[in-house]
Amino acid sequence: MERSKKNGERKQRMRLNSMCIRCLVDKQQGRIAGFADEEKNTAYMKEIAKIIGESGDEASSAYLVYLFNQVYRRYFGETKDYTGIKKEYNAYVLEMEDDLYEKILGAEDPLAQSIVYARIGNYIDFGAMQNVEKDVFLKLFEDKGKNRLDRAVYEDFLRDCSEGEKFLLLTDNCGEIVLDKLFLRELKKRFPHLDICVMVKGEEVLNDATMEDAEETGVCGVARVIPNGNGVAGTVEEMLSREGLKTLEQADVILAKGQANFETLSGCGRNIYYSFLCKCDWFSGRFGVERNTGMFIREKEGRMEKC
């Protein structure tokens, strides 16, 4: 199969927009609202504004938050520790695993069902969401209106997996990675010839999955797992480890989970399928859907084919 990106080829990436900038600023202000030193708070927000103002056209919100965190540590110390939250939600979804996998196996198309379930797991996002509510998460499994899987895009995905040799899954959140594991099981059944690799974050960032989460949830027992070498939400090619970049470049088919991966990779020209829930106003508006609607879209020749 022809590789997913020609040497030197580069497409137009998603650009930072006014809605994202407003959201970034609001979140940083809310982050320091409990600190009493107004002089320090003001100085911090000025640095945040400077970073945004000096950012290039293709700067992603995920990368800017990475830069914000460096400034935050200088002013206020370490960022929030999500270790407890990650363990809680990994355990929570692991308790659901057997029942959900039984439903997957009972579906007309188990692989398609596993993609939908893994996409629902994208709700567990403490970066994009103001509140992550378990009852909302559970209801998403029953909401057929938000769980559609575009047939044409899915058929393309099946064809690419059939013809390709190397498959790469770019993970997103804790808890979600348990459902990714169920998807990987079905992918291996349908396409046993595929060389499957899973890429997790190389450093802690929000509640994103790392190697520790992959080991804790059993993903390492299903596929080869590698860290990406950095702590940016999403996938910034220039910051990947040598192994991570090589794996990305050699992949015939890539499934990228979450909004941050869409923000950092869309327009890159590789053969990428994006799977995420629309969890903010910009994404809902961009795709013309309600909040928490699932998207399964393909990047093809610099265009986005959406459901």
Kinemage of the C-alpha trace (Angstrom):
@kinemage 1
@onewidth
@group {chain A} dominant
@subgroup {mainchain}
@vectorlist {calphas} color= white
{ca met a 1} P 0.000 0.000 0.000
{ca glu a 2} L 1.288 3.482 -0.856
{ca arg a 3} L 2.510 5.326 2.204
{ca ser a 4} L 0.134 7.868 3.710
{ca lys a 5} L 2.293 10.938 3.089
{ca lys a 6} L 4.812 11.752 0.402
{ca asn a 7} L 8.189 13.085 1.470
{ca gly a 8} L 8.000 16.824 2.028
{ca glu a 9} L 4.247 17.018 1.410
{ca arg a 10} L 2.468 19.340 3.815
{ca lys a 11} L -1.155 20.421 3.825
{ca gln a 12} L -2.860 23.389 5.484
{ca arg a 13} L -3.429 22.672 9.166
{ca met a 14} L -6.405 23.724 11.264
{ca arg a 15} L -5.906 27.332 12.365
{ca leu a 16} L -6.435 28.805 15.807
{ca asn a 17} L -9.636 30.862 15.756
{ca ser a 18} L -11.244 33.557 17.881
{ca met a 19} L -13.548 31.121 19.665
{ca cys a 20} L -10.611 28.915 20.691
{ca ile a 21} L -8.619 31.951 21.842
{ca arg a 22} L -11.479 33.112 24.054
{ca cys a 23} L -11.792 29.623 25.529
{ca leu a 24} L -8.052 29.396 26.180
{ca val a 25} L -8.002 32.730 28.000
{ca asp a 26} L -11.113 31.941 30.053
{ca lys a 27} L -9.680 28.609 31.191
{ca gln a 28} L -6.383 30.150 32.236
{ca gln a 29} L -8.148 32.885 34.179
{ca gly a 30} L -10.348 30.307 35.877
{ca arg a 31} L -7.265 28.261 36.678
{ca ile a 32} L -5.816 31.061 38.852
{ca ala a 33} L -9.082 32.461 40.233
{ca gly a 34} L -8.395 31.019 43.694
{ca phe a 35} L -5.006 32.681 44.087
{ca ala a 36} L -4.960 35.879 46.182
{ca asp a 37} L -1.852 37.530 44.715
{ca glu a 38} L -3.448 39.703 42.037
{ca glu a 39} L -0.101 41.122 40.935
{ca lys a 40} L 1.162 37.612 40.177
{ca asn a 41} L -2.143 36.663 38.538
{ca thr a 42} L -1.969 39.690 36.241
{ca ala a 43} L 1.625 38.998 35.299
{ca tyr a 44} L 0.698 35.416 34.479
{ca met a 45} L -2.225 36.412 32.265
{ca lys a 46} L -0.033 38.932 30.436
{ca glu a 47} L 2.398 36.157 29.578
{ca ile a 48} L -0.514 34.003 28.404
{ca ala a 49} L -1.736 36.829 26.178
{ca lys a 50} L 1.771 37.298 24.784
{ca ile a 51} L 2.088 33.598 23.908
{ca ile a 52} L -1.228 33.711 22.063
{ca gly a 53} L -0.390 36.983 20.317
{ca glu a 54} L 2.971 35.705 19.087
{ca ser a 55} L 1.694 32.278 18.015
{ca gly a 56} L 1.883 31.328 14.352
{ca asp a 57} L -1.051 30.667 12.064
{ca glu a 58} L -0.859 26.907 12.587
{ca ala a 59} L -0.485 26.962 16.370
{ca ser a 60} L -2.939 24.560 18.014
{ca ser a 61} L -4.685 25.118 21.323
{ca ala a 62} L -3.127 21.847 22.548
{ca tyr a 63} L 0.391 23.130 21.948
{ca leu a 64} L -0.395 26.550 23.440
{ca val a 65} L -1.667 24.887 26.628
{ca tyr a 66} L 1.663 23.045 26.772
{ca leu a 67} L 3.415 26.435 26.695
{ca phe a 68} L 0.978 27.848 29.261
{ca asn a 69} L 1.847 25.025 31.643
{ca gln a 70} L 5.516 25.962 31.516
{ca val a 71} L 4.623 29.517 32.542
{ca tyr a 72} L 2.194 28.273 35.190
{ca arg a 73} L 4.939 26.232 36.879
{ca arg a 74} L 7.146 29.323 37.134
{ca tyr a 75} L 4.435 31.309 38.867
{ca phe a 76} L 2.436 28.773 40.859
{ca gly a 77} L 4.284 25.458 40.982
{ca glu a 78} L 3.224 22.113 39.593
{ca thr a 79} L 0.037 21.753 37.575
{ca lys a 80} L -2.936 19.718 38.796
{ca asp a 81} L -2.217 16.052 39.461
{ca tyr a 82} L -4.724 13.819 37.644
{ca thr a 83} L -3.337 10.521 38.984
{ca gly a 84} L -6.329 9.842 41.229
{ca ile a 85} L -8.840 10.752 38.523
{ca lys a 86} L -7.093 8.517 36.002
{ca lys a 87} L -7.078 5.520 38.311
{ca glu a 88} L -10.729 6.129 39.194
{ca tyr a 89} L -11.930 6.228 35.600
{ca asn a 90} L -9.717 3.375 34.430
{ca ala a 91} L -11.204 1.221 37.181
{ca tyr a 92} L -14.712 2.486 36.450
{ca val a 93} L -14.608 1.523 32.767
{ca leu a 94} L -12.804 -1.742 33.514
{ca glu a 95} L -15.829 -2.712 35.625
{ca met a 96} L -17.999 -2.150 32.528
{ca glu a 97} L -15.646 -3.985 30.172
{ca asp a 98} L -17.182 -7.471 30.191
{ca asp a 99} L -20.758 -6.248 29.715
{ca leu a 100} L -19.780 -3.862 26.931
{ca tyr a 101} L -17.703 -6.481 25.145
{ca glu a 102} L -20.630 -8.893 25.274
{ca lys a 103} L -22.758 -6.246 23.560
{ca ile a 104} L -20.050 -5.697 20.961
{ca leu a 105} L -19.878 -9.406 20.190
{ca gly a 106} L -23.663 -9.531 19.877
{ca ala a 107} L -23.795 -6.666 17.387
{ca glu a 108} L -24.396 -7.185 13.666
{ca asp a 109} L -20.927 -5.725 13.016
{ca pro a 110} L -18.738 -6.066 16.146
{ca leu a 111} L -15.904 -3.945 14.740
{ca ala a 112} L -18.226 -1.040 13.908
{ca gln a 113} L -19.809 -1.312 17.351
{ca ser a 114} L -16.393 -1.287 19.001
{ca ile a 115} L -15.486 1.935 17.164
{ca val a 116} L -18.679 3.560 18.419
{ca tyr a 117} L -18.075 2.430 22.019
{ca ala a 118} L -14.440 3.550 21.943
{ca arg a 119} L -15.605 6.925 20.640
{ca ile a 120} L -18.081 7.291 23.511
{ca gly a 121} L -15.119 6.901 25.849
{ca asn a 122} L -13.825 10.203 24.473
{ca tyr a 123} L -16.347 11.898 26.783
{ca ile a 124} L -13.957 11.307 29.710
{ca asp a 125} L -12.033 14.514 29.083
{ca phe a 126} L -11.112 16.763 32.001
{ca gly a 127} L -9.466 19.261 29.668
{ca ala a 128} L -12.282 20.071 27.256
{ca met a 129} L -15.159 19.447 29.667
{ca gln a 130} L -16.143 21.652 32.580
{ca asn a 131} L -17.751 18.644 34.225
{ca val a 132} L -17.373 14.943 33.481
{ca glu a 133} L -20.542 13.227 34.704
{ca lys a 134} L -20.810 9.460 34.868
{ca asp a 135} L -24.567 9.458 34.272
{ca val a 136} L -24.089 11.455 31.042
{ca phe a 137} L -21.366 9.021 29.988
{ca leu a 138} L -23.650 6.042 30.547
{ca lys a 139} L -26.536 7.635 28.642
{ca leu a 140} L -24.339 8.098 25.588
{ca phe a 141} L -24.296 4.322 25.072
{ca glu a 142} L -28.069 4.433 24.525
{ca asp a 143} L -28.220 7.606 22.405
{ca lys a 144} L -28.455 6.231 18.867
{ca gly a 145} L -28.797 9.699 17.395
{ca lys a 146} L -25.294 10.613 18.534
{ca asn a 147} L -23.770 7.214 17.811
{ca arg a 148} L -24.080 6.944 14.043
{ca leu a 149} L -21.121 5.681 12.052
{ca asp a 150} L -20.926 6.984 8.505
{ca arg a 151} L -21.059 3.940 6.235
{ca ala a 152} L -18.957 5.361 3.403
{ca val a 153} L -16.144 6.419 5.732
{ca tyr a 154} L -16.329 3.072 7.506
{ca glu a 155} L -16.077 1.183 4.209
{ca asp a 156} L -12.995 3.231 3.323
{ca phe a 157} L -11.554 2.340 6.714
{ca leu a 158} L -12.169 -1.376 6.136
{ca arg a 159} L -10.598 -1.230 2.676
{ca asp a 160} L -7.529 0.612 3.954
{ca cys a 161} L -7.091 -1.874 6.804
{ca ser a 162} L -7.457 -4.749 4.358
{ca glu a 163} L -4.833 -3.353 1.979
{ca gly a 164} L -2.473 -1.847 4.570
{ca glu a 165} L 0.238 -3.461 6.644
{ca lys a 166} L 0.856 -1.086 9.548
{ca phe a 167} L -1.886 0.382 11.754
{ca leu a 168} L -1.403 3.102 14.362
{ca leu a 169} L -3.855 4.084 17.107
{ca leu a 170} L -3.262 7.489 18.693
{ca thr a 171} L -4.965 7.349 22.083
{ca asp a 172} L -6.537 10.137 24.105
{ca asn a 173} L -7.974 9.770 27.610
{ca cys a 174} L -7.919 7.495 30.627
{ca gly a 175} L -10.981 5.245 30.831
{ca glu a 176} L -11.395 5.698 27.086
{ca ile a 177} L -8.317 3.533 26.605
{ca val a 178} L -10.227 0.541 28.054
{ca leu a 179} L -12.746 0.876 25.221
{ca asp a 180} L -9.885 1.327 22.763
{ca lys a 181} L -8.709 -2.100 23.927
{ca leu a 182} L -12.043 -3.646 22.924
{ca phe a 183} L -11.727 -2.010 19.520
{ca leu a 184} L -8.191 -3.400 19.117
{ca arg a 185} L -9.427 -6.917 19.861
{ca glu a 186} L -11.998 -6.687 17.081
{ca leu a 187} L -9.542 -5.057 14.685
{ca lys a 188} L -7.110 -7.945 15.188
{ca lys a 189} L -9.896 -10.458 14.555
{ca arg a 190} L -10.979 -8.781 11.324
{ca phe a 191} L -7.467 -8.028 10.053
{ca pro a 192} L -5.004 -10.489 11.611
{ca his a 193} L -2.311 -9.464 9.124
{ca leu a 194} L -2.086 -5.909 10.500
{ca asp a 195} L 0.969 -4.845 12.475
{ca ile a 196} L -0.792 -2.789 15.164
{ca cys a 197} L 0.872 -0.142 17.322
{ca val a 198} L -0.670 2.063 20.014
{ca met a 199} L 0.848 5.444 20.863
{ca val a 200} L 0.234 7.008 24.286
{ca lys a 201} L 1.541 10.226 25.823
{ca gly a 202} L 5.168 10.217 26.894
{ca glu a 203} L 4.547 12.538 29.852
{ca glu a 204} L 1.608 13.369 32.094
{ca val a 205} L -0.832 15.834 30.548
{ca leu a 206} L -4.337 16.321 31.960
{ca asn a 207} L -6.049 12.912 32.128
{ca asp a 208} L -4.524 11.639 28.878
{ca ala a 209} L -3.414 8.027 28.758
{ca thr a 210} L 0.267 7.213 29.330
{ca met a 211} L 2.198 3.946 29.365
{ca glu a 212} L 1.139 3.441 32.973
{ca asp a 213} L -2.518 3.593 31.930
{ca ala a 214} L -1.907 1.194 29.038
{ca glu a 215} L -0.343 -1.304 31.430
{ca glu a 216} L -3.024 -0.792 34.096
{ca thr a 217} L -5.894 -1.380 31.659
{ca gly a 218} L -4.372 -4.346 29.816
{ca val a 219} L -3.800 -2.615 26.492
{ca cys a 220} L -0.157 -3.747 26.514
{ca gly a 221} L -1.427 -7.316 26.388
{ca val a 222} L -3.375 -6.667 23.180
{ca ala a 223} L -0.965 -4.607 21.062
{ca arg a 224} L 2.480 -3.045 21.025
{ca val a 225} L 2.421 0.262 22.922
{ca ile a 226} L 4.929 3.108 22.682
{ca pro a 227} L 5.114 6.574 24.318
{ca asn a 228} L 5.166 9.592 22.012
{ca gly a 229} L 7.998 11.317 23.870
{ca asn a 230} L 6.212 14.450 25.091
{ca gly a 231} L 3.417 15.865 27.224
{ca val a 232} L 1.294 17.719 24.681
{ca ala a 233} L -2.379 16.895 24.318
{ca gly a 234} L -2.754 15.738 20.730
{ca thr a 235} L 0.109 14.833 18.396
{ca val a 236} L 2.648 17.472 17.376
{ca glu a 237} L 4.892 15.794 14.809
{ca glu a 238} L 7.878 18.026 15.516
{ca met a 239} L 7.839 16.989 19.186
{ca leu a 240} L 7.541 13.234 18.715
{ca ser a 241} L 10.329 10.929 19.799
{ca arg a 242} L 12.380 9.340 17.032
{ca glu a 243} L 10.448 6.086 17.488
{ca gly a 244} L 7.126 7.915 17.555
{ca leu a 245} L 7.805 9.870 14.377
{ca lys a 246} L 9.059 6.774 12.554
{ca thr a 247} L 5.927 4.866 13.578
{ca leu a 248} L 3.683 7.704 12.407
{ca glu a 249} L 5.474 8.000 9.083
{ca gln a 250} L 5.377 4.255 8.382
{ca ala a 251} L 1.707 3.740 9.284
{ca asp a 252} L -0.587 2.900 6.368
{ca val a 253} L -3.710 3.599 8.444
{ca ile a 254} L -3.969 5.883 11.460
{ca leu a 255} L -6.906 6.199 13.848
{ca ala a 256} L -6.560 9.372 15.927
{ca lys a 257} L -8.772 9.718 18.996
{ca gly a 258} L -10.031 13.000 20.441
{ca gln a 259} L -10.387 16.658 19.532
{ca ala a 260} L -6.757 17.506 20.313
{ca asn a 261} L -5.476 14.997 17.757
{ca phe a 262} L -7.800 16.544 15.174
{ca glu a 263} L -6.522 20.021 16.046
{ca thr a 264} L -2.848 19.061 15.831
{ca leu a 265} L -2.962 16.697 12.841
{ca ser a 266} L -5.802 17.715 10.520
{ca gly a 267} L -4.398 18.873 7.201
{ca cys a 268} L -1.139 16.930 7.595
{ca gly a 269} L -1.820 14.848 4.483
{ca arg a 270} L -1.515 11.426 6.117
{ca asn a 271} L -4.128 8.680 5.854
{ca ile a 272} L -5.851 9.497 9.146
{ca tyr a 273} L -9.297 8.631 10.452
{ca tyr a 274} L -10.435 10.828 13.332
{ca ser a 275} L -12.793 9.585 16.034
{ca phe a 276} L -14.063 11.971 18.715
{ca leu a 277} L -17.065 13.539 20.411
{ca cys a 278} L -17.836 17.206 19.727
{ca lys a 279} L -17.420 18.573 23.247
{ca cys a 280} L -17.178 22.325 22.688
{ca asp a 281} L -18.970 25.071 20.763
{ca trp a 282} L -16.354 25.276 18.014
{ca phe a 283} L -16.461 21.564 17.172
{ca ser a 284} L -20.258 21.451 17.373
{ca gly a 285} L -20.469 24.426 15.047
{ca arg a 286} L -17.748 23.145 12.718
{ca phe a 287} L -19.613 19.887 12.086
{ca gly a 288} L -23.177 21.158 12.595
{ca val a 289} L -24.090 18.739 15.391
{ca glu a 290} L -25.192 18.775 19.019
{ca arg a 291} L -22.759 18.516 21.905
{ca asn a 292} L -21.354 15.018 22.508
{ca thr a 293} L -22.225 13.824 18.999
{ca gly a 294} L -19.726 11.266 17.727
{ca met a 295} L -17.684 11.955 14.594
{ca phe a 296} L -15.838 9.429 12.433
{ca ile a 297} L -14.165 11.326 9.621
{ca arg a 298} L -11.355 10.778 7.178
{ca glu a 299} L -8.566 12.995 6.000
{ca lys a 300} L -8.110 12.478 2.281
{ca glu a 301} L -5.916 14.576 0.038
{ca gly a 302} L -6.140 17.512 2.434
{ca arg a 303} L -9.956 17.405 2.590
{ca met a 304} L -12.151 16.266 5.433
{ca glu a 305} L -14.826 13.707 4.647
{ca lys a 306} L -17.334 13.800 7.479
{ca cys a 307} L -20.444 11.955 8.569
